Amino acid sequence: MEFWQVLPAALALVLIIEGILPFLSPRAWRQMVIGVAQQQDKVIRNVGLGSMLLGVAVLYWVH
């Protein structure tokens, strides 16, 4: 498959997955956002880095 065919599908999947929790449980999602907002920048950056590294590892494993 060509990159420009896969990219929109990947972005659509991200939006679907990101929308599941606020759709199913808006109260829990709101509490999670409040909790994240109270974290230090370093913690949020570390979580983001870990998420990116995990994503790269999964892509490498799948591909």
ChimeraX attribute file (.defattr): number of C-alpha atoms within 10 A of each C-alpha:
attribute: neighborCount
match mode: 1-to-1
recipient: residues
	/A:1	5
	/A:2	6
	/A:3	7
	/A:4	8
	/A:5	9
	/A:6	11
	/A:7	11
	/A:8	11
	/A:9	11
	/A:10	11
	/A:11	11
	/A:12	12
	/A:13	12
	/A:14	11
	/A:15	11
	/A:16	11
	/A:17	10
	/A:18	11
	/A:19	11
	/A:20	12
	/A:21	14
	/A:22	12
	/A:23	10
	/A:24	10
	/A:25	10
	/A:26	12
	/A:27	12
	/A:28	12
	/A:29	15
	/A:30	13
	/A:31	11
	/A:32	12
	/A:33	11
	/A:34	11
	/A:35	10
	/A:36	13
	/A:37	11
	/A:38	10
	/A:39	10
	/A:40	9
	/A:41	11
	/A:42	9
	/A:43	11
	/A:44	14
	/A:45	11
	/A:46	11
	/A:47	12
	/A:48	12
	/A:49	12
	/A:50	12
	/A:51	12
	/A:52	12
	/A:53	12
	/A:54	12
	/A:55	12
	/A:56	12
	/A:57	12
	/A:58	11
	/A:59	10
	/A:60	9
	/A:61	8
	/A:62	7
	/A:63	6
